[in-house]
Amino acid sequence: MRRAWLALFLCACGGAPEYRMDTPSGFRPFAESDDFRYITADGVMLKGREVDNYPAAALPFWADALQRHLEARGYVFKAKDCFKTNAGLDGCTLDFVLPYGTEDWVMSETVFVVGDRIVLLEAAGPFERFAKVEPGLKTALKTFQPGG
């Protein structure tokens, strides 16, 4: 399970896409990276990546598919929050809990469908640490804008 989580979270899919979003409270960008990657002082991570929207489908389909995919791999579904960004883009955040070593971790996947791309903003960290930054993360997600 540990390797599967790391593979999913650290999957690099092509070049570094450009996104715009207010930096969530408590997070800082990785200094040595051009990727959309942030971390808190106590290890909660945030990363952006994208995949092809294939087969072409809308946000509800992909949010449901993501939930089913992760539950089938042992992730425990915690919550789903669908919202509109300040720019009017629809997004859904799905939160999961999973054991990671001796701790429970939260894996939060926010999904946006932008034409022929699916943008995934993935945040993960130990449950208690994640809970501290979750409100600021939710606020920042509403400012998300995909690049060209």
N, C-alpha and C positions, 0 to 999 in steps of 0.2 A: 504494500500500500504506500509506503514511504517513497519508493522510486516512482510509482505512478503519479503521485502528487507533484513531485519535483519535475517530472517530465511535462506534465500539463502546465504547471506554473511557469517553467523556464523555457518553454517551447519558443524558439525563434522562428518567425515565419516571414522571411524576406527582409527587405531593408527597413530602416526606421521610419515609420510614418510620422507625420507631423500632426499633433493635436494641440488644442488650446484649452486650458482649464485653470481656474484659480488653484493655487497650491493648497491642498487641505491643511487645516490647522495641525501642527505638530510634525508634518512631513517636510523633507528636504529632498531636492533632486540629487541623483548620483552625480558627483562632480566630473567623473571621468567617462561619462556616457552621453551619447547623443540620443539614445533611446528615451522613450517616455517611461522613466523609472524613478520612483521615490521610495524613501524609507524613513521611519521614525527612529529616534535615538534608541528605543528599546526593541527594534526589529520588526515592526509591522511594515510589510512591503506593498507597493502598488506598482503595477506594470500595465502598459497598454500594448496590444497587438491586434492584428486583423487577419481574417481569413476570407476566402471567396464566399459570396452569398450563392452557394450552389448546393442543391438546386435552389433557384431563386424563390425566396419566401419572405414573408413579412415577420416582424418582430414577435408576435405571439407564437408562431411556429417555432422559431429558434429558441425562445425562452423555454418553451415546453420541452423541446429536444434536449437542451442543455440540462434541464432538471432531470429528465429521465436518464440521460447518459451518466451523470454524476451519481445519482441514486443507485444505478445498476453497479457502480464501482465501489459502493459502500459509504458514500458521503451521506450524511443525514441532513435532509432538508430542514431549514430553520425558518426562512421567511422569504417573501417575494414582494417587491415594491416597484410598481411601474409608475413612471413619471414623465413629465415634459421638461426639457432643459429650458433655460431662459431664452434660447434661440428657437424654441418650438420643436426640437428633435425628440422623438419618443425613445425612451430607454426603459429597461427593466433590470433591477438588481435582484439577484438570487443569492441568498446566504445559506451556507452549508456548514456543518460542524463535522470534524473528523479527528480521530486520535492521531497524534504525531509525537512519537516518543512517549513520554510520560504525561504529556499535556493534551488538552483539547484545543484544537485550532479552529478558527473561522476562515473559511474560503468564501470570499464574496466576488461574484461575477456580475459585472454590469454589461449588458448587451445593447448595442445600437446597430440598427441596420441602415446603412448609408449606400443606397444604390446597389452596386454589385459587390459591396464589401460588408462584412460583419465586423464591427469593432468591439473588442472585449477589453474592458478595464478590470483587471484582476487584483484584488487586495487579499492579503492573508497574514495571519499572525496568531499568537496565542490568545485564547478567548478573552481573558481579562484585559490584556493590553489592547486588543482590537476594540473592545467595548468603549475604551476611553477615547479613541479617535473616530469612532463610527459617526457621531453627529457631524463633525467637521467634514468627514469624507462625503456624507450625503449632501451637505450644502455645496461642496465643491463640484460634485457630479452634475449639479444643475447648471453649472457654468461651462460644461464640456461643449467643445465644437471640434468636429473633425477637420483636418487639413484638406487641401485640394488634392 
